[in-house]
Amino acid sequence: MSEPTLRQRKQNLAKTSSSGSTTKSPSRSPVRKASSFGPGFYVVCCLVLSAVVFLYPNPATELLQTWLGADWGASLPGGGADSVDLTADVAKRDAVVAAFKHAWLAYERDAMGDDEYHPISHKGSNLTEAGGIGYTVVDSIDTMLIMGLDEEYQRAREWIKTKMTLDRDANFNTFETTIRVLGGLLSAYHLSSEDPLFLERATDLADRLLTTFETPSGLPLSNVNLAIPEGRADSNSPGLVSTAEVATLQLEFRDLTMVTDEDMYWRKAEKVMAVIKAATMPPGLAPIYMNYEQGRFVPSAIRLGSRGDSYYEYLLKQFLQTNRTEPIYRQMYENAMTAIHNHLIQKSTTAGLTYTSELIPERTQEGELAWRLTPKQDHLVCFLGGSLMLGAVTAGAVVDKVSIPPSPNQLLEQGIRDWSTGVELIKTCMATHDTATGLAPEIVHFRIPSDGLSEFMAPTDWYIKGARKGAPASYDARYILRPETVESLFIAFRLTGDRRYRDWGWNIFQSIEKHCKIASGGYASVINVDEVPVTHEDKMETFLMSETFKYLYLLFADSSVIPLTQYVFNTEAHPLPIFNPTIRTGFS
């Protein structure tokens, strides 16, 4: 039997006192004790509740809070924007700026222009042998604009002007190139008061990416040779494309149509959504792979993690991007969220943590397709908490503008449901930071009665699969500087003004500073979040500067900086303006 992990030891210590009574762990949610009240008490409660409903025609606010357990911005006094402090926390905001500069200046010193950076060896690398296209530069430049780092911005702009080239005879991932490079260029164009340099580069790149859409179904191929240019299939998945990848190009291509007045970009991206809607299974969920010849889903996992996540994210964001003028995306979003609640949302067995499970396809002995529910959640899923809260006050609202925090009577039934789930999912994601480093692992599993694990083999609510003291760390145990939790914290704070979201974000930032920061410059991934001192992987992902530090900055900045009512963020955190479309849109 393996040694207990740090988290197990904490739980075991909190479990019993010398008298044998149960005590609460200070770092995990307490377990609800069974009530000692008799049945008569519940009868009285039901009668009182019925009387309140009968005598008071609109008890929604208080009753819904009680029954749903929804935390409406920690019940801030009075509600409404006048009672909420959304001004900057200057000291914490500036600390994030200093961290960004520590990362950027190291990259600029050692690897300027390379796609990726390795802070321990002080080297850069490119995604192909033919060379790179400046992933890190373009992915980071709008963060500089938002933070007001003019000197760094000017040097990055000069590199894009004089040294960036797309004539690379090699395959680049269509999805990653779109969200990081095309999205970064378009965001820089808008935030720089429409500097034509960025639009020129964006249009050149998009024209090359259009070749990936030349398939019988219109679903784009996974790769693109930028030099030829030509779309290329993924040799590792013949005939298939990832659902999230083909459905997470729309914000960028639609924005490009609006600034160029060329509707071909919009039409190509919109065709993908029409194909997906026609192929979507009745429950409203989408498997993670599609056949690009036939435009159909193939039996594959259904999840909100890798290859599935941003499909659901962009359903809402496409509705928001065009100022809520396209009801088809609202319908698709609402159907998907209902399906997620009906099939994927679960509660942990002990603390009642809300999490998302996965559906894995299997063939029965009779050859029929069946689905197995698996209690696995990627860190990537942590975008969903903030997304659900944002959806609740937009797609799920009965008024055009809700208060901060919202009142339940401003929301539809599904809006109340989504808000409540979003709040709880954020709490769960924060619970996964209960590690030796305060950083969340890449993947967690939740305990279920049938898992066959004892309390000594795994903690009572969630665990890192394959984690054993003294053994090599599993892939699940790593933290690669991901932004999804802080993204949700940023959105939740903007919608509630609740300080705990800032407090949680600050805790995560301090853990990054303590365990990921390289003294000579840059930040590195951590191999095992439950081991101190940490072991680093010599890699700094581009999304650290594009997303993680940007969302942390915005969490502590004044709410007038990139307001959610005026911008929608692409999945790489590049803000694009909300607009009213000037062309006919939508499909049935």
N, C-alpha and C positions, 0 to 999 in steps of 0.2 A: 504493500500500500504506500502511495506517495505521501510526502510531507504535506501538511496543510498549507495553503497559500496564505498570504498576509490577510486577505479579506476573510478567509475562513477563520483564522485565528481571532480576528476582531469580532466576528459573529459569535464564536464559541465562548469568548471571554464575557460577552454581553448576555449570553443566554441564561446562565444560572448564577445566583448568588450563593453564599454559604448555607443559606436556609432552604435553598432549592427553589425559590420563587423566581419567576420570569422577570427579567429587566429589559429595558429598551436599548438598542444600539444607538449611539449618538450620530452615526453616519448613515443610517439606513432608515427608511420609513417604518414606523411601528406597525405591528400586526394588530388589527382590531380584535378586541376581546369579545367573547360571547356576552350578550346582554343578560342581566339578572332579573329583568322585569318580567312579570307574568303576562298572560294573554289579555287580561282585562285592561292593562295599560295600553296595549295596541288598539283595542276597540275604542277606547277614549280618544286616542290620537286620531284615528280615522274619522270619528264623529266631529272632532274639532276642525280637522282639515276640510271636511265636507261643508261645515258651516261657513268657514272662511271663503271657500270657493263660491258658495251660494250667495253670501251677503256682499262680497266684494267682487265686482265684475272683472277686474283686471289685476289679479294677484301675481302676475307673471314674474316680476323681478325677484321677489323674496322667495316664492315657492320654488321657482326653477333653480335658483341658487341652492336651495336646501336639497332638492331631490337629485339634481344633476351633480352636485358637488363642484359646480363651476366656480372658479376663482376669478371674479371680475376685476382684475387689476388689484387684487388684495383689498377689495372693497374700499377704494379710495374715496375720501369724503366728497360727497356731492356729485361725483362723476363730472363729465364734461371737461373741455380743454382748459377752462379757467382755473380748475383746481389741481391741475397736473403740471409738474415741473419737468419740462423737456429741454431745458437749457443744457449747455455743455458742462461736462465735468472736465475742466481744462487740464488738470494735472494728469489724469488718466489718459485723456485724449493725446496729450503731448508725449506721454510715455510710449504710446503705440507708434507715434510718428518716429520717435527715436529708434524703436525696434525695426520699423520699415527701413530706415536709413542704414542701420547696421547690416541688414540683409542686402539691400540694393548696392551699397558702396562696395561690399565684398565681391558681389557678382560683377560689378562694373570694373573693378580692379583686376579680377582674375579671368573673366570669361565673357567680356562684353560682346554681344551679338550671338553667342551660342544659345542653343535651345534650352539647355538645362545646366545646373550648377551643382558642383560637388565641393562643399565648403571645407571638408577636412583635408582633402588633397589639393585644394585651391585650384581646381581645374573645371573647365566647361566641357560639355559634350553636345553632339547634335543627334537628331532623331534618325538621320539617314547618313550613309557613307558619302552621298553626294553633297552633304552640307545641310545647314539648317536655314530657317527663315526668321530667326529671332523671336521664338516663342516667348522667352522670358521678358524681352524688351517690350513687346507689344502687349503682353498680358499685364504688365505693371504700369504702363504709362498713364492710364486714367486714374490710378490710385495717386500718382504724383500730382495730377491736376486737382483732385479732390482735397488732398492734404496741403496744397499750396506750396509744394516743393518745386519752385520755378527753376532753380539751377539744374537739378536732376532731370526735370522734364525737358529742358532745352537740349541737354546732351543726348537724351533718349530720342528726341525728335530728330536731331541731326543724324543719328545713326539710321533711323528709318528713311530719312531723305537721301542719304549718300551711300549707304551700304546694304540696305535690305534688298534682297532679290528673291523672286519666286521661281526663277529658272533653275529648279532643282530636278534632275532626272531621277526621281525616286518616288516611292509611295508615301504619302502622308495620310493619316487618318482623317476622313471627311468631317466627322463629328468634332474631334478635338481641334482641328484647324478652324472650323467655323466658330465654335464657342470662344476659343482663346484669341485667335488672330483676327478673324473677321469681326467678331464682337468687340475686341479691344480697339480696333481701328475705328469702328463706327462710334463707340463711346467717346474716344478721344476727339473725333470730329465734332460731336455735339458739345462736349465740355470745353473745347478750345474755341468756342464761338465760330465753329464751322471752318476750321483751317482746311483748305482744299487739298493739302498734302494727304491727309488721312482718308479723305473720300476717294482720291485717285488710287491709293493703294488698296482700299477696300473693294472698289469696283473691279480692279485687275484681278484680285484674288477670287471674288465671287464669280466672275466670268469663267475662270478655270474650274471652280467647283461645280458649275452648272453641268459639266460633262458627266458627273456622277449620276444625274437624274435620268440618263438615257437608257432606261430599262423598260421592258414590256409593261410593267405595272406603274412606273413612275417613282418607285421607291429608290432612293439614291444608294449607290454602291458604297461599301465601307471605306474605300481608299481612293485617292486621286494622285496621279502622276502630274505634278504641277507644271513640268516643263513641256510636256507634249501638247496640250493637256489631255488627260484621258482618265475616266473613271475605271477603277480596278476592284474586282471582287476580293474578298478575304479568303485566301487559300486555306486557312484553318477552319473555315465554316462554309464549305461549298454550297452555293445556292441560297445562303441565308444572310440576313442583315439583322442588327440589333434594333429592337423596337424603340428604345430610348434614343439611340443614335439617329434614326431617321426622323423621329418626332421631336427633335431638339435642335432644329435649324430654323424654325419658323420666325422667331422674333427678329433674328438677324436679317434674313432675306426680305421680310416684310418692311423692316426699317429702311433697308437699302432702296426698295421701291419708292418709298415716300421721299427720300432725299434725291433720287435720280429721275423720278417720274417714268421709270422703266418697269412695267408691270410683269415682265417675264420672271423676275426673281420671286415675286409674290405668288404667281400662278404655279410655279414649280413646287414651292414649299406647301402651298395650300392643297395641291393634288395629293400629297402624302397623307394629309389629315382626312381627306375624303376616302382614300383607300383604307385607312385604319378604321374609320367609322363603319364602313361597309363590312369589314372583316371582324369587328369586335364581337366576342362571344356574348351571349345573353346576359350573364351576370354583370357585364361592364368592366371586367378585368382584362388585362392584356398580357399574354405570354411574352417572354423576353426575346423571342426570335420570330421573324417573318420570312417567307419565301419571296424573294424580290422578282421572280419570274411571274408568279401567280398572284402576288399581292395578298397572300393569306398567312394567318398565323400557323405555326407548326407547334406540335406538343413540346412544351418547354416550361421551365419554371415560371411561376407568377410571383413576383415580389416587388417591393418598393426599394430594393437595393440596386446593385450594379446591373446595368442593361435594362432597368425598368424605371428607375427613379424619376428622371427628368421628363419622361413622357407625361406623367401625372402633373408634374410641376408646370409644364408648358400649357396644359389645358387651361389652367386658371390664368396664366400670364398672357396667353393669346387673347383671352376675353378682356383682360385689363388693358393690354397694349392699345387696343382700338377704342378705348374709353367706354367699354361695356356696350359696344354697338353691334356685336356679333353674337346673337343668341345661341348659335350652334355650339360655340365653345362653352358657354354656360351650361347647356344641356349635357354635353359630353363630360364636363367636369363634375356636375352634380351626380350623374349616373355612376361615374367612377368612384366618387367619395362614398356614395351609398353602398356600392359593391365592396369597397375596402372595409367599411364598418361591418357589413354582413358576413364577410368571409376571412378577413385578415387580422382585424383588431382583436387582441387577446389581453387577459390580465394574468400577471404572475401569481403563483400559488400562495405566497406568503404575504408579501407587502402590498399586493394588488397593483403592481406597476403596469401601466398600459404600454403595450408594445405591438409591433406588427410581425406577423408570422409569414411564412412562405408556403406556397402550394407547389408540390413536386409531382409531376405526372408519372404514373406507373401503370404497367399493364397487368391486369388480373390473369389468373390461370385460364379464364375464358377468352382472353384477348381483348377485353374491354378496357377503356381508358379510365383510370381512377386517379384521385388526387390525394396526396398525403400532406397533412399540415405539419410544418416543421417550425419549431420555436426559435428561429434564427433571425437576428436583426443586424444589418450592416450599419456602421457609423453613417454611411451615406443617407440612411433613412431619416436622420435627425433634421433634415431640411423640412420634414413634413409638419412638425409642430407649428412652426411659424407660418408655413404655407396654409395650413388649415385655419389658423386665426385670421390671416389676411383674407382668405376666401369667405370666412364667416361675415366679415364686415363689408364685403363687396358683393359677391355672388349670392351670399346668404342673408342679405340685409333687406329690410322693407322700406328703408329710407335711403336717399342718395348719399347722405353724409351722416355717419354715426358719431357719437360722442367718444371721448377718450377718458376712461375705458368705455366700451359700449354697454348699453343697458339691454337686458334680454328682450324688452318689448320693441327694440329696434331691429331684431333679428327674426328671420323665419325659423321654423322648427329645425330644419337642417343646419341653419346657421348656428343655433344654440348647440346642437349636437357637435358640430365641427369645432366650435370654439372650445367646448369642454374637452374634447379629445386632444386638441392642439396643446392646451395648457398641460394636460397630463403627460403627453408624449415628451414635452420639454423636460418635465420633472424626471421622466425615465432616462432621458439622455444625460441629464445631470447626474443621475444615480450611477451611470456607467463610468463617471469620472472618479468614483470611489475606488481608486487604485493607489499603489505606492507612490506614483508620480503625480496624481491628480489629473492625468490625461486618460482619455477614453480609448479603448482598443478598437481595432479595425472592425471586428465582428464579435458579437456576444450571442450566447445562447441562453434561453430562459428555461427554468426548471419546469417540468411537467411530471405528473404522477407516474407516467409509464417510462421515464428515462432510466430507471434502475440505478440511480446514483444515490449514495448515502450522503448525510450531512458532512461527513469527513472527506468525501471525494469532491464535493462542489458546494459553494454557498447556496443558501436557500432560495434565492430569487434568480440570479443570473451568474454566468461564469464564462471564462475564456476557455474554449475547447482546446484540449491538448496541453494545458498549462500544468507543468510539473516542476517542482523545486529541483534545481540542479540539472534539468534537462534543457536541450536547446529550445528556444522560444518558438511557438507556432506562429504561422503567418497572422493568425487572428489577433495576436497579442501586440502588434505594432501600432504606433501612432505616426502617421506620415504627414502631419501638419494640416490635417483636414479642417475645413471651415464650417461644416454643416450645423453643428450645435450653435456656434456663435452667430451664424446667419439667423437661426430661429430666435436667439436671444435679442438680436437687433430688432427684428420685426415685432416681437412681443413687447419690447420696451416702447417702441414708437406707438403701439396700439393701446398701451395701458398706462405708461408712465410709472410702472411698478419698479422700484429701485432694486428689488431682488434680482431682476434680470441683468442689471449692470453689475451687481455684486458677483453673480455667477460668472459673468464674462470676465471680470477682473481676476477671479480665481483661476480661470483657464489661462488667461494671459500670463499670470505669474508662474504657472506651471510650465508654460512654453519657455519663458525666460530662464527658469531654473534648470530645466532638463534638456532643452533643445538648442539653446544658444551656444554657438561656438565662439570662444573668446577672440579668435583672430578674425572673425567676421562670418556672418551668415548663420543659418539654423539648419539642424539636421534631424532626420527622422529618428525615432526611438524604436529599438527592436522589441523591447518588452516593457509595457507600461507598469507592470507589477514588480519590477526589479530596480532597486537602487543600490549603488550608483548605476546609472543607465549605460547601455551600450548603444552607440549610434550607428546608423546607416549613412554612408557618405553621399547623401542626396538631399537637395532642397527643392521640393516641388514648386512649380511656377505658381500654383494656386495659393501659396503662402502669402505672396505679395499682392496677388490679384484679388483673393477672396478673404483669407483669414484675417490679415491685418486691415484690410479695407472695412470688413464688417465690424471688427473691434473698434476701429476709428469712428465709424458711424454710430456705433452703440453709445460712445461717450461724447460725440459731437452734438451740437444743437440740432433740433429736429428740422430746422430750415435747410440743412445741408442734405441735398438729394431727397426731398420729401416723397413719401410713398404715394401721394396723390398726383405727382407729376412724372414719376419715373417708374419703370419696371426693370428689374434686374434680370439679365440673362443668366443661365445656369453657371456661368463663370464669374458672376458678380459684376458684369459690365452694365452700368445703368443706361437705358435707352428711354427716350421721352415717350410719354403717352400722347397719342394723337387721335384726331378724328379722320378716318380714311376718306380719301377723295375718289376712290375707285369702288366699283361694285364688288362686294366680297360675300363669302359664305357659300354653303352648299347644303344639300339635303341628305 
